[in-house]
């Protein structure tokens, strides 16, 4: 922005206390620069700057900036204090603003002290907002003489007129003017209300009238003699409001032409388009929410009072009475037809419901239908008109379900041949050179954490491992015949075996090494390469029946049970075995998911009956406290032979005579009767903790050792009963099955007599 005030404006120069120097001398002696800010509206007036020698006040100069210069400038001004060279270096500068002229009233003053070569700044308060040449009064000794600086009609130079203002800034508003009887007219309608004494207003001044009688002086629509209209006001000041106007409005909510008395709104204007005023003697609507209910309407069969006479469907007297049709098995009543002009018998064919025991929304395709009439309640656990489920105790199988990799007929399409190619195989025999001998009676199978390696072991020191998918099994078996070039490409027999022992249980650590337990209390570890068969035997000769391990901080801890009812902690190293408990039970199965809680199953000594299940609360490195569980029913024939935990509160146990139990975290186990009384040998439970909605969760897979020409079978128990499949394929050849293992992904491994190993999925 251009600043004219930066120019030095000097209209008068006065020097005192010395001879008058030439202007050239004064120019040479300038030394103090002054910046003066003031109100931009100050255009008529004068600013005087007086400069004194601080050492000798008699030496001074004065400079003025008059209105002729101020009117052309915008603040700030930039001035220089004039001095002579014989003055001291320090000067006192006084700046004074005057109203009108340099001789006018001083409106503000600022005094500064400075030295040659330095700059000073000052601010003067000089407001003249209305631009009438007079500065506003500021209080005290400051300010000018304008008593209302926002109004050009007030300043000391103006005469007083009748306009409610102090025009001359002397003695208040309208002083000295003649007053007459008048009325205050606040709404400007020409008729006043309050009687007052007032001067005759100047042209353009309103708010006063010579006529009174206005009953509401704040509303120009109200005045004596005015025509009354409907506006909620007493327009004519006669004491009544909206006289003669109909202010009742009613809504026609259903747009059938009739109004609802309950919707009345009393007001002048129409509330909205759904409201209108009532015609004379017009009947009101009995149901303004339904366009079928209107005075004078023809009655229909629709349970509504169509003609608003107080009755519904009065022209259809048989409606609601009983009726029967010979073509259906359910009774009915006479009901309104679809077009609502007559009645008909509503008896309908029964609804069809089918059992849905597994709750997957698909009924059992082989079940008897349950016919349900309209007045009957369907049975709980049934679904209507859906019955394509080929296995109604398996939530992983029903019509329309996608086929997945589980060796189960998920979509009920007559088999598992339509499983995805990505499954990589079916449930079948594993063909491998080192698994083919009739002398290889496999008793135990264990898998690594990622599904591999897979170790199988059995009687007479037999031991083999598959280290990765699609590889052949390697053999570390005692007593097998060596062949440097097996015909199927399997590796040659390894000689680093662990002797002639009957292995019964196994567990694989994170490094892929297998820990084995067997008859006579023998235990050992094999790494799959070189091996030192140690430590030998437990401090007992009872058969090892259970083994589970845990790894933490580089330390491997195993828990081992045996047929004499002993529980040991095995930490490989010096003095590896610690006996934790000894009772009079025979343990035949053992499992755990965490070191703090172990489950062992077996039976009472003697008699061959009385199954027992015991849990152990274990302190890491410390004692194990047993707790005996209750089996319902209790003491069925034979022993409990195997147990498997799927989750912290989910487990299955199996035993002799087709006994199978489920556990849900309490201290009781509920028995589920098997299809036949064969002897179960092993069990696993599938549980995907990362996918709680997986329909295979809590399903138990178990094998048996039946003989007599039928061989062993694979069974599956869901929370709803015994399910179909997976079915073992290939030549079973009457082989008892001894153990089953499952991976986190659901792969299955099954081992049995005569070198038989089954796997899902096997190419």
Buried (B, 14 or more C-beta within 10 A) or exposed (E): EEEEBEBBBBBEEEBBBBEEBEEEEBEEBEBBBBBBBBBEBBBBBBBBBBBBBBEEEEBBBBBBBBBEBBEEBBBBBBBBBBBBEEBEBBBBBBBBBBBBEBEBBBBBBBEBEBEBEEEBEBBBBBBBBBEBBBBBBBEEEBBBBBBBBEBBBBBBEBEBBBBBBBBBBEEEBBEEEEEEEBBBBBBEBEBBBEEBEBBEBBEEBEBBBEEBBBBBBEBBEBBBEBEBBBBEBBBBBEEEBBEEEEBEBBBBBBEBBBBBBEBBBEEBEEEEEBBBEBEEEEBBBBBBEBBBBBBEBEBBBBEBBBBBEEEBBEEBEEBEEEBEBEEBEBBBBBBBEEEBEEBBBBBEEBBBBBBBBBEBEBBBBEBEBBBBBEEEEBEEEBBBEBBBBBBBBBBBBBBEBEBBBBBBBBBBBEEBEEBEEEBBBBBBBBBBBBBBBEBBBBBBBBBBEEBBBBBBBBBBBBBBBBBEBEBBBBBBBBEBEEEEEBEEEBBBBBEEBBEEBBBBBBBBBEEBBBBBBBBBBBBBBBEBEEBEBEBEBBEBEBBBBBBBBBEEEEEBBBBBBBBBBBBBBBBBEEEBBBEBBEBEBBBBBBBBBEBEEBBBBBBBBEEEBBBBBBBBEBEEEEEBEBEEBEBEEEEBBBBBBBBBBBBEEBBBBBBBBBBBBBBEEEEBBEBBEBEEBBBBBBBBBBBBEEEEEBBBBBBBBBBBBBBEEEBBBBBBBBBBBBBEBBBBBBEBEBBBBBBBBBBBEBBBBBBBBBBBBBBBBBE
